[in-house]
Amino acid sequence: MKLYQNEISSATSRVRIALALKGLTAEVLPISILGEEAESRQAGYRSVNPQGLVPALLTDDGVLITQSLAIVEYLDEVQPQPALLPDTAEGRAQARSIALAIAAEIHALLPPRIGLHLKTTFQADADAIAGWSRHWVGEGMAAVETMIAGRRPGAFAVGDRPGVADIFLFPQAISARRMGFDLARWPNIAEIVGRLETIPAFQENAPAPRR
């Protein structure tokens, strides 16, 4: 397998965590994502992934899979143990709802291409872009905290083993902390993240800080 990735990308972090939990390896192909000249914006990478996003996984059969949730679920199917989704239909739906609340409702508003568009189209400066990001992270994580608190049945986001919900929660929480948020404002998230930070697959595959 080949993984097109960037070390600062929280979406990439999700896939790297899943690979580590599964004991799988992939050849890493770094793709730059910052600035107008980033590789992710160029025709060469767009011919691989038309969205120009990371991560993207090229399987051993030569099939390209994009979007982190699709990649994580693919890995869960080809390497069933340890399972990343709960055993029940309700549990699986709950895990996916948390993952999508992060991927589709928080992270979707934060990538470099969003900041670049705010800058070039609306003349937003660095402080305005940072304020935009903090707003959506704060609002989104508060909602995720409520989702988890209202139906949390175990030690992790959904159940007693780390899974898809935690794989999506962890990188976003680490990024929120780097933005200056005190995770203690979200007690369930803080407790879960503290537990995940003791697991090498999570700790070693957190998104790298932006330089």
Salt bridges, closest charged atoms under 4 A:
GLU7 OE2 - ARG211 NH1 2.75
GLU73 OE2 - ARG96 NE 2.86
ASP76 OD1 - LYS22 NZ 2.54
ASP87 OD1 - ARG161 NH2 3.53
GLU139 OE1 - HIS135 NE2 3.56
GLU191 OE1 - ARG152 NH1 3.35
GLU191 OE2 - ARG195 NH2 3.26
GLU197 OE2 - ARG177 NH1 2.88
